[in-house]
């Protein structure tokens, strides 16, 4: 299962519901405190059920919504690449489509609501029968379903709920009255459906940029623990471990049985009151067996006690190794890697290698990557379809860069909108666009000029030019040293002026 869309409502800065479309590689850019990390952390709450890195609390409720009396957080995920069948009713396989649990486009939409940021309530939003004669069947017990079977409704096996539901829905196939509704997955086969769906959920692991510096919760141990989760999802390995667990369970029962037999010889009353309690193979949590996995440095010093640059360097190479491994392996589990600010504490050359690894990793089966960044350099290493800009516009808006303000796609434009400033390269790009469209004379009209000293073959001439030209000349002719270097404020002012001019031309 892979994420197609994420919807957030009443969660931190997202008051009104906002929808985010996700691809295999997604990079969120925007100003500080605009809501980039919020998306990654909402996904951690959804997938790891408050047992991951992030724990939901009352401060996560949007303040304005809370003042208006709305204290329910809602996190919704739309999935694609769904399992072909589910066994939610004893041993009787069925499918999400047969149970009318899909949207009209074939996607699966799961909604989690957190009243007052408390315990989650889980719903499936689906195109589902609403005819009163055949509605709410997933919420009914076997006896209740049997009562709905009229004399003219044939059912092959009345002991299986899925078979009864299918018979009833088939009978009313011309009048199901399909409508988009929310079905709470809290009881009967609706609850069983959710328990089965959990087995198909992708592993979600969040790597934060400011993790606590402790042995028990370190940035370096996290990848190792995450690797344990992935390894234990291997079907062949799980079969082997279950076989071991069953054998241990059998031997323990044998030991307990013999003990109780001997006890009966001495005190039958006490012996009859005792029952051995042995966990089943299915209930064992193998991941806890390996909870102390870690990487240590020289003299057994935990890596998390080293500098942040070293810690991130190891994290970088974890993802490089993952990219190579997942390309070579088949039948890998669904995984979502979420990484905040991968550029943190890294040399530019390491940043490039890391982004290359993420791009390769996103191309492998069953893999999605979600990043946040404050680095214009990282933005330049990506393709347009990877980028998602978060900005404030009468509420928070998440847009693809093709919807930017300029009439052509520009990674420099993304950096400008995301980080509110840009560089000489962007200045050249804007000036070059105005010049190529033969709009330079129109742009110059009414603007204040600056004295520029032009050197040519040991001769100096003085000309009056506007600020944008002055900066343009200095960028391209640094040998003209008789002119004062433009300031960053002047550069940003000129960029802003040219962008405004271009936008006004478009609007006309």
RODO-2510 file (C-alpha; in nm, 4 decimals, decimal comma):
residues 508
     n   res          X          Y          Z
     1     x     0,0000     0,0000     0,0000
     2     x     0,1277     0,3435    -0,0949
     3     x     0,0057     0,6905    -0,0050
     4     x    -0,1740     0,8824    -0,2782
     5     x    -0,3041     1,1713    -0,0664
     6     x    -0,2812     1,3033     0,2884
     7     x    -0,5469     1,5265     0,4429
     8     x    -0,5051     1,7227     0,7660
     9     x    -0,7692     1,9196     0,9522
    10     x    -0,7520     2,1030     1,2851
    11     x    -0,3942     1,9819     1,3380
    12     x    -0,1534     2,2535     1,4537
    13     x    -0,1308     2,5228     1,1835
    14     x    -0,3765     2,3426     0,9536
    15     x    -0,7207     2,4651     1,0641
    16     x    -0,9195     2,4011     0,7464
    17     x    -0,8707     2,0664     0,5749
    18     x    -0,5725     2,0690     0,3400
    19     x    -0,4931     1,7947     0,0887
    20     x    -0,1409     1,6911    -0,0108
    21     x    -0,0771     1,4736    -0,3167
    22     x     0,2218     1,2439    -0,2692
    23     x     0,4501     1,0811    -0,5267
    24     x     0,7402     0,8416    -0,4751
    25     x     0,9733     1,1318    -0,3855
    26     x     0,8325     1,4401    -0,2122
    27     x     1,0272     1,7396    -0,0844
    28     x     0,8494     2,0104     0,1142
    29     x     0,9965     2,3602     0,1059
    30     x     0,8825     2,6790     0,2741
    31     x     0,9626     2,9282     0,5449
    32     x     1,0246     2,8319     0,9063
    33     x     0,7190     2,7320     1,1096
    34     x     0,4984     2,7108     0,7991
    35     x     0,3951     2,3463     0,8500
    36     x     0,6520     2,1257     0,6729
    37     x     0,7438     1,9049     0,9691
    38     x     0,3789     1,8980     1,0767
    39     x     0,2933     1,6794     0,7768
    40     x     0,5691     1,4295     0,8572
    41     x     0,4717     1,4185     1,2242
    42     x     0,1013     1,3717     1,1464
    43     x     0,1969     1,0651     0,9408
    44     x     0,4004     0,9308     1,2337
    45     x     0,0969     0,9647     1,4612
    46     x    -0,1251     0,7927     1,2022
    47     x     0,0981     0,4956     1,1224
    48     x     0,2675     0,4354     1,4566
    49     x    -0,0474     0,4942     1,6620
    50     x     0,1113     0,7285     1,9148
    51     x     0,3958     0,4816     1,9792
    52     x     0,6442     0,6341     1,7359
    53     x     0,8588     0,9450     1,7604
    54     x     0,5610     1,1805     1,8012
    55     x     0,2940     1,1632     2,0722
    56     x    -0,0281     1,3545     2,0070
    57     x    -0,1394     1,5974     2,2785
    58     x    -0,3918     1,8775     2,3338
    59     x    -0,1482     2,1417     2,2127
    60     x    -0,1744     1,9842     1,8659
    61     x    -0,5320     2,1124     1,8300
    62     x    -0,5435     2,4240     1,6116
    63     x    -0,5794     2,7256     1,8445
    64     x    -0,8406     2,9104     1,6367
    65     x    -1,0502     2,5971     1,5936
    66     x    -1,0270     2,5288     1,9663
    67     x    -1,1538     2,8797     2,0439
    68     x    -1,4489     2,8050     1,8137
    69     x    -1,5262     2,4859     2,0066
    70     x    -1,3762     2,2329     1,7634
    71     x    -1,1221     2,0118     1,9390
    72     x    -1,1221     1,7114     1,7034
    73     x    -0,8055     1,6491     1,5009
    74     x    -0,8492     1,4600     1,1744
    75     x    -0,5748     1,2825     0,9785
    76     x    -0,6802     1,1101     0,6569
    77     x    -0,4756     0,8998     0,4161
    78     x    -0,5817     0,7815     0,0714
    79     x    -0,4030     0,4619    -0,0350
    80     x    -0,3384     0,2907    -0,3669
    81     x    -0,1668    -0,0408    -0,4566
    82     x    -0,4096    -0,2260    -0,2318
    83     x    -0,4133    -0,5949    -0,1245
    84     x    -0,6118    -0,8164    -0,3581
    85     x    -0,7909    -0,9995    -0,0780
    86     x    -0,8493    -0,9896     0,2981
    87     x    -0,9540    -1,2630     0,5390
    88     x    -1,1729    -1,0723     0,7828
    89     x    -1,4295    -1,3447     0,8487
    90     x    -1,2750    -1,6653     0,9857
    91     x    -1,1059    -1,8354     0,6900
    92     x    -1,3301    -1,6844     0,4247
    93     x    -1,1325    -1,4506     0,1959
    94     x    -1,3010    -1,1381     0,0609
    95     x    -1,1827    -0,8089    -0,0877
    96     x    -1,2178    -0,4391    -0,0187
    97     x    -1,4138    -0,4020    -0,3419
    98     x    -1,6574    -0,6840    -0,2530
    99     x    -1,7154    -0,5229     0,0863
   100     x    -1,7799    -0,1826    -0,0783
   101     x    -1,4948    -0,0243     0,1157
   102     x    -1,3354     0,1675    -0,1695
   103     x    -1,3852     0,5081    -0,3233
   104     x    -1,5426     0,5248    -0,6683
   105     x    -1,1919     0,5594    -0,8177
   106     x    -1,0739     0,2357    -0,6495
   107     x    -0,8679     0,4018    -0,3754
   108     x    -0,8890     0,3283    -0,0020
   109     x    -0,9504     0,6258     0,2275
   110     x    -0,8844     0,5794     0,5989
   111     x    -0,9807     0,8578     0,8392
   112     x    -0,8497     0,8831     1,1941
   113     x    -1,0218     1,1243     1,4302
   114     x    -0,8787     1,2291     1,7649
   115     x    -1,1466     1,3946     1,9833
   116     x    -0,9700     1,6496     2,2053
   117     x    -0,6398     1,4969     2,0840
   118     x    -0,7282     1,1764     2,2668
   119     x    -0,7741     0,8136     2,1628
   120     x    -0,8170     0,7654     1,7897
   121     x    -1,1383     0,6616     1,6186
   122     x    -1,0850     0,4898     1,2833
   123     x    -1,3147     0,5148     0,9833
   124     x    -1,3160     0,4062     0,6206
   125     x    -1,4673     0,6640     0,3884
   126     x    -1,6165     0,4647     0,1026
   127     x    -1,8794     0,4473    -0,1686
   128     x    -2,0980     0,2160     0,0385
   129     x    -2,4581     0,0812     0,0250
   130     x    -2,7010     0,3086     0,2120
   131     x    -3,0274     0,1288     0,1273
   132     x    -3,1730     0,0531     0,4726
   133     x    -3,2378    -0,3069     0,3678
   134     x    -2,8694    -0,3746     0,3081
   135     x    -2,6726    -0,1058     0,4952
   136     x    -2,4350    -0,1367     0,7920
   137     x    -2,3790    -0,5064     0,7219
   138     x    -2,0177    -0,4925     0,8400
   139     x    -2,1430    -0,3874     1,1827
   140     x    -2,3808    -0,6818     1,2263
   141     x    -2,3231    -1,0176     1,3950
   142     x    -2,3857    -1,3485     1,2198
   143     x    -2,7290    -1,3898     1,3778
   144     x    -2,8332    -1,0405     1,2691
   145     x    -2,7143    -1,1047     0,9151
   146     x    -2,9087    -1,4316     0,8957
   147     x    -3,2306    -1,2467     0,9847
   148     x    -3,1809    -1,0266     0,6769
   149     x    -3,1719    -1,3285     0,4487
   150     x    -3,5196    -1,3396     0,2992
   151     x    -3,6598    -1,6618     0,1551
   152     x    -3,5673    -1,5504    -0,1947
   153     x    -3,2029    -1,4726    -0,1075
   154     x    -2,9768    -1,7717    -0,1576
   155     x    -2,6536    -1,8022     0,0396
   156     x    -2,4038    -2,0839    -0,0018
   157     x    -2,2610    -2,0703     0,3505
   158     x    -2,4600    -1,9002     0,6266
   159     x    -2,1790    -1,9576     0,8762
   160     x    -1,9581    -1,7007     0,7043
   161     x    -2,0465    -1,3343     0,7376
   162     x    -1,8716    -1,2332     0,4159
   163     x    -2,0800    -1,4873     0,2204
   164     x    -2,4052    -1,3576     0,3719
   165     x    -2,3137    -0,9955     0,3017
   166     x    -2,2326    -1,0804    -0,0594
   167     x    -2,5644    -1,2625    -0,1029
   168     x    -2,7623    -0,9693     0,0379
   169     x    -2,5771    -0,7053    -0,1660
   170     x    -2,6116    -0,9155    -0,4810
   171     x    -2,9863    -0,9382    -0,4185
   172     x    -3,0149    -0,5573    -0,3958
   173     x    -2,7580    -0,4893    -0,6683
   174     x    -3,0035    -0,2689    -0,8609
   175     x    -3,0882    -0,0602    -0,5554
   176     x    -2,7794    -0,0432    -0,3323
   177     x    -2,8017     0,3385    -0,3181
   178     x    -2,4234     0,3768    -0,3100
   179     x    -2,3098     0,6951    -0,1380
   180     x    -1,9872     0,8217     0,0118
   181     x    -2,0122     0,7611     0,3862
   182     x    -1,7816     0,7022     0,6828
   183     x    -1,7876     0,3540     0,8398
   184     x    -1,6433     0,3339     1,1897
   185     x    -1,4101     0,0375     1,2307
   186     x    -1,4956    -0,0287     1,5922
   187     x    -1,6926    -0,3532     1,6127
   188     x    -1,7725    -0,6835     1,4407
   189     x    -1,6281    -0,7372     1,0922
   190     x    -1,5593    -0,3652     1,0489
   191     x    -1,3090    -0,3969     1,3340
   192     x    -1,1698    -0,7197     1,1881
   193     x    -1,1200    -0,5382     0,8573
   194     x    -0,9038    -0,2769     1,0266
   195     x    -0,7001    -0,5408     1,2106
   196     x    -0,6289    -0,7126     0,8785
   197     x    -0,5508    -0,3881     0,6982
   198     x    -0,2868    -0,3075     0,9578
   199     x    -0,0843    -0,6006     0,8257
   200     x    -0,0624    -0,4294     0,4879
   201     x     0,0209    -0,0810     0,6156
   202     x     0,3638     0,0495     0,5127
   203     x     0,6380     0,0806     0,7713
   204     x     0,6763     0,4511     0,8510
   205     x     0,9942     0,5859     1,0049
   206     x     1,0565     0,9508     1,0874
   207     x     1,4108     1,0834     1,1174
   208     x     1,3960     1,4236     1,2831
   209     x     1,6563     1,6956     1,2488
   210     x     1,6742     1,7632     1,6234
   211     x     1,6472     1,4247     1,7948
   212     x     1,7337     1,3956     2,1630
   213     x     2,0940     1,3096     2,2391
   214     x     2,0371     1,0015     2,4536
   215     x     2,1449     0,6381     2,4316
   216     x     1,7874     0,5124     2,4266
   217     x     1,6551     0,7424     2,1547
   218     x     1,9390     0,8176     1,9215
   219     x     1,9367     0,9180     1,5608
   220     x     2,1708     0,6319     1,4785
   221     x     1,9915     0,3564     1,6677
   222     x     1,6687     0,4534     1,4938
   223     x     1,7809     0,3275     1,1498
   224     x     1,8940     0,0015     1,3091
   225     x     1,5621    -0,0490     1,4862
   226     x     1,3848     0,0424     1,1672
   227     x     1,5916    -0,2196     0,9842
   228     x     1,4754    -0,4802     1,2386
   229     x     1,1110    -0,4001     1,1582
   230     x     1,1756    -0,4431     0,7881
   231     x     1,3744    -0,7667     0,8282
   232     x     1,1026    -0,9203     1,0450
   233     x     0,8435    -0,8518     0,7755
   234     x     1,0134    -1,1096     0,5530
   235     x     0,7571    -1,3864     0,5040
   236     x     1,0077    -1,6728     0,5075
   237     x     1,1743    -1,5446     0,8238
   238     x     0,8395    -1,4979     0,9983
   239     x     0,7482    -1,8573     0,9147
   240     x     1,0763    -1,9770     1,0659
   241     x     1,0314    -1,7700     1,3820
   242     x     0,6736    -1,8900     1,4239
   243     x     0,7932    -2,2482     1,3889
   244     x     1,0472    -2,1866     1,6664
   245     x     0,7808    -2,0212     1,8839
   246     x     0,5393    -2,3130     1,8378
   247     x     0,8103    -2,5614     1,9291
   248     x     0,8981    -2,3663     2,2445
   249     x     0,5261    -2,3391     2,3289
   250     x     0,4867    -2,7175     2,2902
   251     x     0,7831    -2,7913     2,5179
   252     x     0,6650    -2,5398     2,7792
   253     x     0,3221    -2,7034     2,7852
   254     x     0,4919    -3,0371     2,8324
   255     x     0,6965    -2,9055     3,1264
   256     x     0,3924    -2,7360     3,2816
   257     x     0,1795    -3,0477     3,2347
   258     x     0,4292    -3,2746     3,4081
   259     x     0,4666    -3,0234     3,6913
   260     x     0,0914    -3,0141     3,7488
   261     x     0,0726    -3,3951     3,7377
   262     x     0,3282    -3,4176     4,0173
   263     x     0,1438    -3,1474     4,2102
   264     x    -0,1789    -3,3468     4,1867
   265     x    -0,0071    -3,6316     4,3677
   266     x     0,0553    -3,4030     4,6644
   267     x    -0,2392    -3,1592     4,6515
   268     x    -0,5040    -3,2188     4,3817
   269     x    -0,7110    -2,9164     4,4897
   270     x    -0,4324    -2,6683     4,4245
   271     x    -0,3243    -2,8477     4,1078
   272     x    -0,6755    -2,8252     3,9611
   273     x    -0,6855    -2,4495     4,0279
   274     x    -0,3706    -2,3781     3,8251
   275     x    -0,3436    -2,3227     3,4510
   276     x    -0,0203    -2,2549     3,2612
   277     x    -0,0213    -1,9212     3,0729
   278     x     0,1968    -1,9370     2,7634
   279     x     0,1895    -1,6680     2,4925
   280     x     0,0963    -1,7896     2,1478
   281     x     0,3349    -1,7595     1,8567
   282     x     0,1115    -1,4915     1,7000
   283     x     0,1253    -1,2726     2,0116
   284     x     0,5045    -1,2637     2,0355
   285     x     0,6718    -0,9318     1,9532
   286     x     0,9983    -1,0335     1,7931
   287     x     1,0976    -0,6715     1,7392
   288     x     1,1353    -0,6348     2,1192
   289     x     1,3978    -0,9101     2,1203
   290     x     1,6228    -0,6793     1,9188
   291     x     1,5291    -0,3519     2,0893
   292     x     1,8857    -0,2909     2,2069
   293     x     2,0432    -0,2929     1,8590
   294     x     2,2812    -0,0041     1,8023
   295     x     2,6020     0,1069     1,6382
   296     x     2,8986     0,1914     1,8614
   297     x     3,2276     0,3591     1,7876
   298     x     3,5762     0,2906     1,9168
   299     x     3,5913     0,1668     2,2759
   300     x     3,2141     0,0963     2,2687
   301     x     3,1258     0,4663     2,2697
   302     x     2,7722     0,5096     2,1253
   303     x     2,7755     0,6983     1,7987
   304     x     2,5067     0,9318     1,9312
   305     x     2,7692     1,0723     2,1671
   306     x     2,9702     1,1870     1,8671
   307     x     2,9186     1,5136     1,6800
   308     x     2,5996     1,5791     1,4867
   309     x     2,7948     1,5746     1,1605
   310     x     2,9177     1,2187     1,2251
   311     x     2,5708     1,1023     1,3272
   312     x     2,4167     1,2428     1,0132
   313     x     2,6985     1,1008     0,8031
   314     x     2,6109     0,7508     0,9237
   315     x     2,2441     0,8223     0,8559
   316     x     2,3385     0,9377     0,5048
   317     x     2,5131     0,6099     0,4307
   318     x     2,2284     0,4085     0,5800
   319     x     2,0044     0,5480     0,3066
   320     x     2,2709     0,4960     0,0397
   321     x     2,2944     0,1304     0,1441
   322     x     1,9152     0,1000     0,1504
   323     x     1,8910     0,2326    -0,2052
   324     x     2,1353    -0,0310    -0,3279
   325     x     1,9821    -0,3146    -0,1251
   326     x     1,6216    -0,2464    -0,2251
   327     x     1,7187    -0,2335    -0,5920
   328     x     1,8585    -0,5858    -0,5674
   329     x     1,5945    -0,7504    -0,3471
   330     x     1,2492    -0,8665    -0,4488
   331     x     0,9229    -0,8646    -0,2531
   332     x     1,0393    -0,5894    -0,0196
   333     x     0,7769    -0,4517     0,2249
   334     x     0,6112    -0,1133     0,1720
   335     x     0,8197     0,1541     0,3387
   336     x     0,7950     0,5302     0,3842
   337     x     1,1144     0,7130     0,4817
   338     x     1,0469     1,0606     0,6250
   339     x     1,3544     1,2758     0,6858
   340     x     1,3655     1,6302     0,8153
   341     x     1,6382     1,8557     0,6763
   342     x     1,8788     1,5920     0,5421
   343     x     2,1314     1,8702     0,4795
   344     x     2,1822     1,9243     0,8546
   345     x     2,5519     1,9249     0,9514
   346     x     2,6558     1,7920     0,6107
   347     x     2,9211     1,9047     0,3664
   348     x     2,7764     2,0071     0,0250
   349     x     2,9340     1,7015    -0,1408
   350     x     2,7610     1,4753     0,1141
   351     x     2,4316     1,6521     0,0506
   352     x     2,4602     1,5743    -0,3197
   353     x     2,5288     1,2054    -0,2537
   354     x     2,2374     1,1871    -0,0119
   355     x     1,9912     1,3379    -0,2595
   356     x     2,1185     1,1017    -0,5285
   357     x     2,0529     0,8123    -0,2882
   358     x     1,6995     0,9355    -0,2180
   359     x     1,6242     0,9666    -0,5882
   360     x     1,7448     0,6094    -0,6492
   361     x     1,5623     0,4825    -0,3420
   362     x     1,2353     0,6382    -0,4583
   363     x     1,2615     0,4449    -0,7847
   364     x     1,2568     0,1078    -0,6077
   365     x     0,9389    -0,0922    -0,5540
   366     x     0,7128    -0,0194    -0,2558
   367     x     0,9135     0,2843    -0,1475
   368     x     0,8180     0,6453    -0,0803
   369     x     1,0430     0,9274     0,0383
   370     x     0,9257     1,2434     0,2153
   371     x     1,1747     1,5200     0,2945
   372     x     1,1777     1,8744     0,4264
   373     x     1,4596     2,1146     0,3484
   374     x     1,5784     2,4710     0,4008
   375     x     1,8588     2,4311     0,1504
   376     x     1,8394     2,6098    -0,1890
   377     x     2,1272     2,3851    -0,2991
   378     x     1,9207     2,0708    -0,2382
   379     x     1,6273     2,2196    -0,4288
   380     x     1,8573     2,2648    -0,7288
   381     x     1,9380     1,8910    -0,7253
   382     x     1,5743     1,7881    -0,7649
   383     x     1,3171     1,7730    -1,0407
   384     x     1,0098     1,9958    -1,0397
   385     x     0,7705     1,7064    -0,9752
   386     x     0,9532     1,6275    -0,6509
   387     x     0,8887     1,9684    -0,4943
   388     x     0,5922     2,0919    -0,2927
   389     x     0,5818     2,4517    -0,1759
   390     x     0,4015     2,5400     0,1469
   391     x     0,2994     2,9046     0,1715
   392     x     0,0477     3,1212     0,3526
   393     x    -0,2315     3,2601     0,1362
   394     x    -0,5545     3,3156     0,3332
   395     x    -0,4629     2,9977     0,5185
   396     x    -0,1893     2,7505     0,4446
   397     x    -0,1627     2,6319     0,0858
   398     x     0,0441     2,3431    -0,0518
   399     x     0,1163     2,3752    -0,4216
   400     x     0,3236     2,2125    -0,6915
   401     x     0,5877     2,4418    -0,8340
   402     x     0,4197     2,4508    -1,1756
   403     x     0,1681     2,6819    -1,0066
   404     x     0,4385     2,9385    -0,9227
   405     x     0,4085     3,3050    -1,0172
   406     x     0,6370     3,3104    -1,3200
   407     x     0,5410     3,2082    -1,6754
   408     x     0,8087     2,9399    -1,6897
   409     x     0,9266     2,6653    -1,4492
   410     x     1,2177     2,7785    -1,2328
   411     x     1,3930     2,6125    -0,9403
   412     x     1,5263     2,9574    -0,8486
   413     x     1,1635     3,0689    -0,8262
   414     x     1,0929     2,7811    -0,5865
   415     x     1,3802     2,8904    -0,3641
   416     x     1,2619     3,2512    -0,3731
   417     x     0,9074     3,1597    -0,2711
   418     x     1,0239     2,9052    -0,0140
   419     x     1,3016     3,0990     0,1548
   420     x     1,2097     3,4620     0,0686
   421     x     1,5418     3,5432    -0,0873
   422     x     1,7614     3,4314    -0,3712
   423     x     2,0976     3,4713    -0,5416
   424     x     2,2776     3,6221    -0,8391
   425     x     2,1760     3,3273    -1,0575
   426     x     1,8087     3,4092    -1,0082
   427     x     1,8776     3,7776    -1,0807
   428     x     2,0389     3,6771    -1,4106
   429     x     1,7452     3,4505    -1,4906
   430     x     1,4840     3,7246    -1,4379
   431     x     1,6831     3,9896    -1,6220
   432     x     1,7467     3,7474    -1,9077
   433     x     1,3758     3,6667    -1,9348
   434     x     1,2798     4,0377    -1,9562
   435     x     1,5504     4,0928    -2,2151
   436     x     1,4534     3,7872    -2,4238
   437     x     1,0904     3,9029    -2,4320
   438     x     1,2090     4,2444    -2,5576
   439     x     1,0594     4,4163    -2,2533
   440     x     1,3755     4,5801    -2,1200
   441     x     1,2840     4,9326    -2,2359
   442     x     0,9415     4,9036    -2,0724
   443     x     1,1038     4,7786    -1,7531
   444     x     1,3443     5,0746    -1,7374
   445     x     1,0741     5,3414    -1,7673
   446     x     1,0405     5,5649    -1,4615
   447     x     1,3167     5,3985    -1,2598
   448     x     1,5951     5,5848    -1,0777
   449     x     1,9427     5,5500    -1,2307
   450     x     2,2844     5,4880    -1,0727
   451     x     2,6268     5,6010    -1,1944
   452     x     2,8216     5,3098    -1,3380
   453     x     3,1904     5,3341    -1,4357
   454     x     3,2661     5,1199    -1,7359
   455     x     3,6277     5,0218    -1,8035
   456     x     3,7442     4,9253    -2,1510
   457     x     4,1093     4,9076    -2,2683
   458     x     4,2362     5,1270    -1,9848
   459     x     3,9676     5,3859    -2,0512
   460     x     3,6808     5,4614    -1,8158
   461     x     3,3426     5,5942    -1,9204
   462     x     3,0493     5,6858    -1,6984
   463     x     2,6900     5,5929    -1,7716
   464     x     2,3629     5,6186    -1,5837
   465     x     2,1788     5,2851    -1,5523
   466     x     1,8993     5,1463    -1,3363
   467     x     1,9771     4,9277    -1,0334
   468     x     1,8967     4,5972    -1,2070
   469     x     2,1395     4,6802    -1,4897
   470     x     2,4029     4,7908    -1,2378
   471     x     2,3825     4,4541    -1,0612
   472     x     2,3738     4,2663    -1,3922
   473     x     2,6926     4,4408    -1,5108
   474     x     2,8715     4,3747    -1,1839
   475     x     2,7826     4,0044    -1,1977
   476     x     2,9110     3,9671    -1,5534
   477     x     3,2033     4,2120    -1,5341
   478     x     3,3700     4,1820    -1,1939
   479     x     3,6846     4,3290    -1,3512
   480     x     3,5209     4,6739    -1,3335
   481     x     3,6545     4,7371    -0,9841
   482     x     3,5815     5,1121    -0,9780
   483     x     3,2180     5,0438    -0,8857
   484     x     3,0934     4,9705    -0,5353
   485     x     2,9784     4,6139    -0,4845
   486     x     2,5993     4,5881    -0,4621
   487     x     2,4583     4,4773    -0,1256
   488     x     2,2405     4,1750    -0,0629
   489     x     1,9527     4,4139     0,0161
   490     x     1,9934     4,5744    -0,3268
   491     x     2,0057     4,2305    -0,4902
   492     x     1,6838     4,1197    -0,3218
   493     x     1,5142     4,4528    -0,4005
   494     x     1,6061     4,4217    -0,7699
   495     x     1,4810     4,0604    -0,7825
   496     x     1,1536     4,1655    -0,6234
   497     x     1,1124     4,4552    -0,8693
   498     x     1,1711     4,2337    -1,1735
   499     x     0,9324     3,9636    -1,0452
   500     x     0,6605     4,2253    -0,9912
   501     x     0,7132     4,3587    -1,3447
   502     x     0,6886     4,0101    -1,4977
   503     x     0,3763     3,9229    -1,2980
   504     x     0,2078     4,2496    -1,4025
   505     x     0,2847     4,1762    -1,7691
   506     x     0,1263     3,8294    -1,7315
   507     x    -0,1877     3,9696    -1,5658
   508     x    -0,2319     4,2231    -1,8453
***
